Amino acid sequence: MKLKSIVGVAIINLMLFSCGNEKDDSKVIEEVKEVVAFNYNVDQFADIKILKYQIPGWDKLTLKEQKLVYYLTQAGLSGRDIMWDQNYRYNLKIRKALEQVYTSYSGDKNAKDWASFESYLKRVWFSNGIHHHYSTDKLTPEFSADYLKELLAATNTTLDADAFDAIFNDADTKKVNQAKGVDNVALSAVNFYGPNVTNDDVESSIKLSNLQMLISLYLLG
C-alpha cells in the first residue's frame, strides 16, 4: 500500500511537471515566432544594407529613462552637422541641395537616372558626406552633371559651382590619405585644415604651440 502511494505521488508529480513544460514550451514557441516575424531589413543600396534592431525592455524603462534616451538621440543629431563639415568642406552644401531635390522633385521617378540619384543620396547620408565611410574614396555618381543640373533647375535649388564640381571632378578623391611618401594633410579632404595647408605647416604649428607652452610654463614658474 505504501509502495502504491509513492508510485501514485510520483505519477502525479510527473504529470504536473509535463504540463508545466508544455506551458513553458508554448511560451518559448510564441517568443520565437515573435522574433522571426520581426523584419530587420530597412533598405539596401550599392554595397550597403541598412538593418534595424529590436530594443528588448524598452517598455520597462521609466518615462524619465525614455526621455533621457530621446534627448541623447537629439544631441547626436545636433552634432551631426559638425561631423559632416569636418569630413569635407562642401558636404553640408551638397547634402542640403540634394535633399531639397529629393523632397521637391515631381518629375519622372521611374527613370534610371533618378534611381541612380536616389542611390547616391542614400550613400551620402550613410557616409556622412561624399566620401565612402570605409575606403574614404570619393563616391562616384552614376548620373551625369547635366542630369543634376536639370534636377536643380526643376526644383529651384541652388548649389554653388565649387560644391557642384566637387561631386564630379577628380579633386579631393580621398577623405583621409594615409599613403606613405606623400603630403597626407594636403591630399586629405577632411576639413580640419584649409585646402592649402600642408604637412610642414601642421608640424610647424605644433612646434610653435609647444614652444609657446614651454615659455608660458617658464614664466609661470
C-alpha positions as CSV (number, residue, x, y, z in Angstrom):
1,M,0.0,0.0,0.0
2,K,2.8,2.3,0.9
3,L,4.6,1.5,-2.4
4,K,1.4,2.3,-4.3
5,S,1.1,5.7,-2.6
6,I,4.7,6.5,-3.5
7,V,4.1,5.5,-7.2
8,G,0.9,7.5,-7.3
9,V,2.5,10.6,-6.0
10,A,5.4,10.2,-8.5
11,I,3.0,9.9,-11.4
12,I,1.0,13.0,-10.3
13,N,4.3,15.0,-10.0
14,L,5.4,13.8,-13.4
15,M,2.1,14.8,-14.9
16,L,2.3,18.3,-13.3
17,F,5.9,18.7,-14.4
18,S,4.9,17.7,-18.0
19,C,2.1,20.2,-18.0
20,G,4.4,22.9,-16.7
21,N,6.9,22.0,-19.5
22,E,4.1,22.2,-22.1
23,K,3.3,25.8,-20.9
24,D,7.0,26.8,-21.0
25,D,7.5,25.2,-24.4
26,S,4.4,27.1,-25.7
27,K,5.7,30.3,-24.3
28,V,9.1,29.8,-26.0
29,I,7.5,29.0,-29.3
30,E,5.4,32.2,-29.1
31,E,8.6,34.2,-28.3
32,V,10.4,32.5,-31.2
33,K,7.5,33.3,-33.6
34,E,7.6,36.9,-32.4
35,V,11.4,37.2,-33.1
36,V,11.0,35.5,-36.5
37,A,8.2,37.8,-37.5
38,F,10.3,40.9,-36.9
39,N,11.7,42.4,-40.1
40,Y,15.3,43.5,-39.6
41,N,15.8,44.8,-43.2
42,V,15.2,48.5,-43.8
43,D,16.9,49.2,-47.1
44,Q,19.7,48.1,-49.4
45,F,21.6,50.1,-52.0
46,A,25.1,49.9,-53.6
47,D,27.3,48.0,-51.1
48,I,25.2,48.9,-48.1
49,K,22.4,47.1,-46.2
50,I,20.5,49.0,-43.5
51,L,19.2,47.0,-40.6
52,K,17.1,47.8,-37.6
53,Y,17.1,46.1,-34.2
54,Q,14.6,45.4,-31.5
55,I,15.1,47.0,-28.1
56,P,14.1,44.4,-25.5
57,G,13.0,46.0,-22.3
58,W,12.2,49.5,-23.7
59,D,8.7,49.3,-22.3
60,K,10.1,48.5,-18.9
61,L,12.1,51.7,-18.8
62,T,10.6,54.6,-16.7
63,L,9.4,57.6,-18.6
64,K,12.4,59.6,-17.2
65,E,14.8,57.0,-18.7
66,Q,13.0,57.0,-22.1
67,K,13.2,60.8,-22.1
68,L,17.0,60.6,-21.5
69,V,17.4,58.3,-24.5
70,Y,15.3,60.7,-26.6
71,Y,17.4,63.7,-25.6
72,L,20.7,61.8,-26.2
73,T,19.5,61.0,-29.7
74,Q,18.6,64.6,-30.3
75,A,22.0,65.7,-29.1
76,G,23.6,63.3,-31.5
77,L,21.5,64.7,-34.4
78,S,22.5,68.3,-33.4
79,G,26.2,67.3,-33.5
80,R,25.8,65.5,-36.8
81,D,26.4,68.6,-39.0
82,I,29.6,69.3,-37.2
83,M,30.9,65.9,-38.3
84,W,29.6,66.5,-41.8
85,D,31.5,69.8,-42.0
86,Q,34.7,68.2,-40.6
87,N,34.6,65.4,-43.1
88,Y,34.6,67.8,-46.1
89,R,34.1,71.5,-46.6
90,Y,31.4,71.0,-49.3
91,N,29.4,68.3,-47.6
92,L,26.7,70.4,-46.0
93,K,26.0,72.4,-49.1
94,I,25.8,69.3,-51.2
95,R,23.6,67.4,-48.7
96,K,21.1,70.3,-48.3
97,A,20.8,70.7,-52.1
98,L,20.3,67.0,-52.8
99,E,17.8,66.8,-50.0
100,Q,15.9,69.7,-51.5
101,V,15.8,68.0,-54.8
102,Y,14.7,64.7,-53.3
103,T,11.8,66.2,-51.4
104,S,10.7,68.6,-54.1
105,Y,11.1,66.8,-57.4
106,S,7.9,66.0,-59.2
107,G,9.2,64.6,-62.4
108,D,9.8,61.0,-63.6
109,K,10.9,59.0,-60.7
110,N,10.8,55.7,-62.6
111,A,13.8,56.9,-64.7
112,K,17.1,55.1,-64.4
113,D,18.9,58.4,-63.7
114,W,16.5,59.1,-60.8
115,A,17.2,55.7,-59.3
116,S,21.0,56.5,-59.6
117,F,20.4,59.9,-57.9
118,E,18.4,58.3,-55.1
119,S,21.1,55.7,-54.5
120,Y,23.8,58.3,-54.5
121,L,22.0,60.4,-51.9
122,K,21.5,57.4,-49.7
123,R,25.2,56.6,-49.9
124,V,26.0,60.3,-49.0
125,W,23.6,60.0,-46.0
126,F,25.1,56.8,-44.8
127,S,28.7,58.0,-45.2
128,N,28.1,61.4,-43.6
129,G,29.5,63.0,-46.7
130,I,30.5,62.4,-50.3
131,H,33.4,60.1,-49.4
132,H,32.9,56.3,-48.7
133,H,32.6,55.5,-45.0
134,Y,35.2,52.8,-45.1
135,S,37.6,53.2,-48.1
136,T,37.4,57.1,-47.8
137,D,37.3,57.3,-51.6
138,K,35.1,59.9,-53.1
139,L,31.7,58.4,-54.1
140,T,31.2,58.3,-57.9
141,P,27.7,59.3,-59.0
142,E,26.1,57.1,-61.7
143,F,24.3,60.1,-63.2
144,S,25.6,62.9,-65.3
145,A,26.3,66.5,-64.3
146,D,23.7,67.6,-66.9
147,Y,21.1,65.5,-65.2
148,L,21.8,67.0,-61.8
149,K,21.6,70.5,-63.4
150,E,18.1,69.5,-64.7
151,L,17.1,68.4,-61.2
152,L,18.4,71.6,-59.6
153,A,16.5,73.7,-62.1
154,A,13.3,71.7,-61.8
155,T,13.2,72.1,-58.0
156,N,14.5,75.7,-57.9
157,T,17.5,74.5,-55.9
158,T,20.8,76.4,-55.8
159,L,24.3,74.8,-55.4
160,D,27.4,76.9,-55.8
161,A,29.8,76.0,-58.6
162,D,32.6,74.8,-56.4
163,A,30.4,72.4,-54.4
164,F,28.7,71.2,-57.7
165,D,32.1,70.5,-59.3
166,A,33.3,68.6,-56.2
167,I,30.7,65.9,-56.9
168,F,32.1,65.1,-60.3
169,N,35.7,66.2,-60.5
170,D,38.9,64.4,-59.5
171,A,39.9,66.7,-56.7
172,D,39.9,65.6,-53.1
173,T,39.5,62.0,-54.0
174,K,40.4,60.7,-50.5
175,K,38.8,61.9,-47.3
176,V,41.9,60.7,-45.5
177,N,45.0,59.9,-47.5
178,Q,47.3,57.6,-45.4
179,A,49.7,56.7,-48.1
180,K,53.4,56.8,-47.4
181,G,55.7,59.3,-49.0
182,V,53.0,61.9,-49.8
183,D,51.7,65.0,-48.2
184,N,48.9,63.4,-46.1
185,V,47.4,66.7,-45.0
186,A,47.4,68.4,-48.4
187,L,45.9,65.3,-50.1
188,S,43.2,64.6,-47.5
189,A,39.8,66.2,-47.9
190,V,38.9,66.4,-44.2
191,N,38.1,69.9,-43.2
192,F,40.3,70.2,-40.0
193,Y,42.7,72.4,-42.1
194,G,42.2,74.7,-45.0
195,P,42.6,73.3,-48.6
196,N,46.2,74.7,-49.0
197,V,47.6,73.5,-45.6
198,T,50.5,71.0,-45.8
199,N,52.2,68.6,-43.5
200,D,55.0,71.1,-43.0
201,D,52.5,73.8,-42.0
202,V,50.9,71.5,-39.4
203,E,54.3,70.4,-37.9
204,S,55.5,74.0,-37.7
205,S,52.3,75.0,-36.0
206,I,52.7,72.1,-33.4
207,K,56.3,73.1,-32.8
208,L,55.3,76.7,-32.3
209,S,52.5,75.7,-29.9
210,N,54.8,73.6,-27.9
211,L,57.4,76.4,-27.7
212,Q,54.7,78.9,-26.6
213,M,53.6,76.4,-23.9
214,L,57.1,76.0,-22.6
215,I,57.6,79.7,-22.4
216,S,54.3,80.1,-20.6
217,L,55.3,77.4,-18.1
218,Y,58.7,79.0,-17.6
219,L,57.1,82.4,-16.9
220,L,54.6,80.9,-14.5
221,G,57.3,79.0,-12.7
